[in-house]
Amino acid sequence: MTTEIGKQRALIARLHHDLYQAKIHGESLAKIEKLRRKMVAEEKKLNRMLFAASQKGD
């Protein structure tokens, strides 16, 4: 479980970086919103994984 959580954290970090770069380079608002929504969805998935691990005692 811990490797999946690590991979999920890396994915979120990469999405966060992409979102930051899109904002800096003045990408369209639609692209920025799409990146933001994807990042939020992945963060929710990570939170579910962390909750499941805490319940399981992993």
C-alpha positions in Angstrom: 0.0 0.0 0.0 2.8 2.4 0.8 4.3 2.3 -2.7 0.9 3.1 -4.2 0.6 6.0 -1.8 4.0 7.2 -2.9 3.2 6.9 -6.5 -0.1 8.9 -5.9 1.8 11.6 -4.1 4.3 11.8 -7.0 1.4 12.1 -9.5 -0.2 14.9 -7.5 3.2 16.7 -7.3 3.6 16.5 -11.0 0.0 17.8 -11.6 0.6 20.6 -9.2 3.8 21.5 -11.1 1.9 21.4 -14.4 -0.8 23.6 -13.1 1.7 26.1 -11.8 3.5 26.2 -15.1 0.2 26.6 -17.0 -0.6 29.6 -14.8 2.8 31.2 -15.3 2.8 30.8 -19.0 -0.7 32.2 -19.4 -2.5 29.1 -20.7 -6.2 29.2 -21.4 -8.5 29.2 -18.4 -10.1 26.0 -19.7 -6.8 24.2 -19.6 -6.0 25.5 -16.2 -9.4 24.5 -14.9 -9.0 21.0 -16.4 -5.6 20.6 -14.7 -7.0 21.8 -11.4 -10.0 19.4 -11.5 -7.7 16.5 -12.3 -5.4 17.4 -9.4 -8.3 17.7 -7.0 -9.7 14.3 -8.1 -6.3 12.7 -7.6 -6.0 14.3 -4.1 -9.3 12.8 -3.2 -8.1 9.4 -4.4 -5.0 9.8 -2.2 -7.1 10.8 0.8 -9.2 7.6 0.3 -6.1 5.5 0.1 -4.6 7.1 3.2 -7.9 6.6 5.1 -8.1 2.9 4.0 -4.5 2.4 5.1 -5.2 3.9 8.5 -8.3 1.7 9.0 -6.4 -1.4 7.9 -3.4 -0.5 10.1 -1.0 -0.6 7.2 
